[in-house]
């Protein structure tokens, strides 16, 4: 059965390469405001939302759902975001200068342009487009029908809604909020996982304004009380404090080996040792050993013992009842999410996993719980 499932999932990945081609073919018509192209893009989003769930890829379901429900003025931006997600899904990494950034810069490159992160991508795209990064921000805004950030806008009345760790990891600046929306400055308005996370955390619809990475990095430094000289790459924010138990491993519990490999790579890159378990029963055996753990990160849906049952077992244990537990779930059910918190989860991370947001949420939990021990 596992072999059949793996074969089907590989077939699905190959099919997604065809979907990338379909989405790319819609760009010119979408830029021209062609309603038939907008309807076709939403149809593709609807198809991917259903197929992602069928083949066991909830992150495809989530981001495709955004496209399916897009207003006309959102369709192009979300198509470009879905192309990035599918490239990462089929190739393991999107990499290089994003196609949307080249399109906005009016650059027709015959081959992909390499880039080391988003800041470098902006620099290369601006150079290729014969403009500076401020002009490139204006071009990106026009391409997506958004507003560029006013360079003099240093206010951030919405900061109370967005944790500093999330702002740093996602590379965004909260600007304004009302009862329905939250406006943020970003150099990547196509980041669909960020859009989902913002809406989940704030309960408001995100509205993007476009700013160069340099401007965003400078404000992030101000928010964190750092001098610009001490700033770090926004794709790998230095969030760890000396209080974090870096020598204690994170116990990663997931029945999907590929998911464990991804999480291990993200955490070990940040200096967190990892111990793996394929389900809740195996996790309990490892917790029963002499080894101490900094945190348990568990998938919700697993055989033998799922994430919720694992929470119950941990909270019933005298030794581990205060151990932080984060649940990873592809479910978009507010009642379930409330139940997870009520049953003892310290946080939950919704799929699709965005690497920067994921690391920020993990390290935010570790900092919070090591500086303010429970009970």
N, C-alpha and C positions, 0 to 999 in steps of 0.2 A: 504493500500500500504506500509506504513512504517513497519507494522508487517511482511509482506511478505519479505521486504528487509532485515529486521533484521534476519529472519529465514534463508534466503539465505546466509547472511554473516556468520552466525554461522556454517552453513554447510560448507562454504568455509574454515573457520578456522580448522574444523575437517579434511577436505581434505588435508590441509597443513601439518598435522601431518604425513600423509602418504608420502608426498613429502620429509619430513625430513628423513624418513626411507630410501627412494630411494637414497637421496644424500649421506647419511652415507655409504650405501652399495658400493658406487663408490670409497671410499677413497683409498683402497689398490691398485686398478688398476690405479688410478690417480697418486699415489705415484710412481708406476712403469713405468709411461709414456705410458700407454695403450691408443692408439689413439681412439679406439672404445669407451672407457669410457669417453674420453674428448668430443667426439661427442655427447654421451648420455647426459652428463652434460649440454652441450650447448642447446640440445633439451629441457631439463627440464627448462632451463632459458627462452627459447622462449615461452614455454607453460605458465610459471608463469607471464611473461611480459604481455601476452594477457589476462590471467584470472584476474590478479590484476586490470587491467583497467576495465574489465567487471563488477567486483563485488564491485568496488568503493574503492580500496586500492591502490592509486597511488604510495605509498612508496614501495610496493612489485613490482610494474611495474618497478620502477627506478632501484632498486638493482638487480632484475632479468635481466634487460637489460644489466647490466655490465657482468653478466655471459654469456649471449647469445653471446656477441661480443668478448669474451675473446680469446686471443692467447693461444696456447697449454700450454705455461709456466705460464699462469695466472689462468688456470682453477681450480686447486686445491685450491689455496688461495681464490678465489671467491666462490667456493663451500662451504668452511668453513665459509666464511663471510655470505653467504646466510643461512646456517644452524643456525647461531647465530641470524640473523634477523627473521627467521621463528620461532625459539624457543621463542623469545621475543613476536612475533605476536600471537602465539597460547597460551602461558602461561602467558603473561603479563610482564615477565621479564626473561632474559636468566639466570643470576645468576651463582654463583659458579665458579670453575676453568673451563675456556673454553675447550671444547673437543679438539680443535686444539693444545692448549698448552700442554695438556697431551700427545697427539700423538707425538708432537715434542720432548717432554721430554722422550719419550719411556716408558710411564707409562700406564699400563692397569688396570684401576680402575673399580671394579665391580659396584660401586655406585658413583654418582657424589660427587666431593669434594667441600665443602663449601669454600667460600672466600669472604672477605670484600673488593671488588674493585680489579682493575687490578694489583696493586703492590703486594697485598697480594696473589693474584692468582699466580704470578710469583714466589714468595717466596715458596709457598706450592708445586708448580710443580717442582721447582729446588730441593727441599728437597726430594720429592718422587722419582725424577729421579736420585738422588745421584750425583748432580753436583752443581756448583755455578751458579749465574745468568748470568755471562759472558759466560760460556759454554752453558747455556740454550739459550742465544741469538744466538750463533753459530748453535745450533741444530734447532731453529726455522727458521733461515735463510736457512739452508740446506733443511728442510722439504718443504719450499715454493720456493726453487730455487732462493733465494735472497742473498744479501750480508750483512754480519754483519757490523755494524759501527766500524770504527777504533776508539778505546777509546781515542786516542790522537787527534782526529779530533774535534777541538774547533771552527772551522771556520763556518760561516753561511752566505755565500754570497747571499743567496736567501731570507733573512729576509724581504727585501723590498716588496716582493710579498705576504707575509702572515702576517696578523695582529697579534699582540701579544696576543690579546684575543682569537683568533682562535687557535693559537699554544698552549696556556695554556689549553683551554677547551678540545681540541682533544688530548693533550699529545704528541705533535710532535715537532721536531726541523727542520726548513728549513736548508738544507745543501748546495745545488748547484742548478743552473738552467741554461738552455740554451733556445734557441728559441722554442723548442718543449717539453721539459720535466722540471719537478721540482723534485729534490731528497730530501726526508725528512727522518729523523730518527723517528722510532715509535716502541712502544712495542706491538702494535696491528695492524699488516699489513692486517688483515681481515676486518677492519672497512670500509664497503662499503659506508656508508653515508659520512664518512670523505673523501673518495676518490672522490666521486661526488662533494662535496663542494670544495675541493682543485682545481679540474679541472675547476669548474665554476668560482671561484674567480681569478685564475691565468691564465686561458686560455692555460694551459700546462698539459701534461699527468703526473700524479704523479708516481714517482718511489720510492719504499720503501726500506730502509735499516733498519735492526733490531738492537735495543739497549734495554738494561734493563730499567725498569721504573726509577730506582735510578739515572742512568746516565742522562736520559731525564729531570727528576725533577731538578737535579743540574744545567743543562744548562738553564732551564726555569727560575730558580732563578737568574742566572746571567743576562739573558735578561731583567728581570723585576727590576734588581738592588736590589734584596733581598738577605739577607744572607741565607745560607742553613737552619739555625736554624728556620728561619721564614717561611719556605716553607709550603704549604698547600696541601691537597689532590687534585690531578689534576682532579678528577672527579667533584669537586665542587670548582673551583677557586674563590678566594676572590677578585672579580673584582670591587665591588662597591666603589665609592668615596663618600666623604661627601657631594658633590654637588648634588647627585642624589635625586630626590624627592621621597624617600622611603615611605612617608606617603600618596602619591597620587596613586590611583589604576591604573592598566592597564585594559583597556576595551578590552575584548576578544570577537570577533565577529565571530561566526561559527554556521552553521545550524546543525552540527553533535554534539549531546550532548557528545559522547565519546571523541571527539577531544577537546571539552572545558574542560572536566574533566582532560585530560592529561596535557593540557597547564596550567590549574589552579594549578595542583599539582607541576609542574616544577617551576612555578613562586613563589608560596607561600612558597615553600621550600627555596627559595632564599630571602624571606622577602618582596616580592612584593604583595600588596593586589590586588585582582582581582574582577572585575565586569563583568558579562557575558551578551551577547546579542545574540539572535538566527539568526539575519539578519541585514542588513544595516538600514532598517527603524527603528527597535527597537533601534539600536545603536544611531541613531540621536535623538531619544526621550530621551535616557539617557544622551547624550551630552547636551541636552537642559535643564537638571536639574541644580541645584545649585552646584552639585559636580564637582570638578576639576579632570582631569585625567592626568597621566604622559605620556601615550602613547596609541595608538589604534593598536591592532593586529587583522587583519581581514583576513578571508579566501577569496580567489578570487571568487569562484563559490558559490553563495548563491541565494535562491529565493527572490522575491520582490525587493531587491536591492543588487547587488553584490559588491565586494570589490572595483572595479574601480569606480563605481557610488558613492560609499561612499567617496572615495578620493575627487571626484569632489565637493560633498556637503560640506565636511569639508573645502576644500580650498576656497569655496565661502562664508564661514561664517566669519564674522568679529571677532567673539569671538575665533574661533578654527582654524583659517587658519594656525597658526604656530605649531599646535599640531602634534607631530611626528606620522607617520602612517607606519606600516610595513605590507606588504601583504604576506600571506602564500599561495603558489600555487604548485600544482602537475604538472603544465604545464612545458614542457621543450622547450620553444619557445623564442629564444633570441629577436625576434621582440617584443613579448608581454612584456618581461621583460624590454626592453628599453622603451616601452610605459609607463609602470608602473612608472618608474623613471621620465620620462618626464611629466607625469600627476600629479606628486607631492608626490609619495611614497618616504619615506626616505630610505627604504631598502626593500628587499623581501627575504623570506626564502623558499627554495624549499623543498618540500616533497620528500623523507621521512624525518621526523624530527628526528635528532639525538639530544638527550637531552642536551649533553654538548655543542654542537655547537649552539643549539637553545638559551640556556641561554646566551652564550657569545655574540651572535649577538644582543639580546635584550639589554643587559647591555652595550655593546659597543655603541649602538645608544643612550641610555639614557645618558651616560657619554659625548658623543660628543655633543649632543644638549643642555645639561645643562651647559657645559663649553663654548660653542660657540653659543649663542642664535641666532635664525634666525631673519633677517630683523627687 
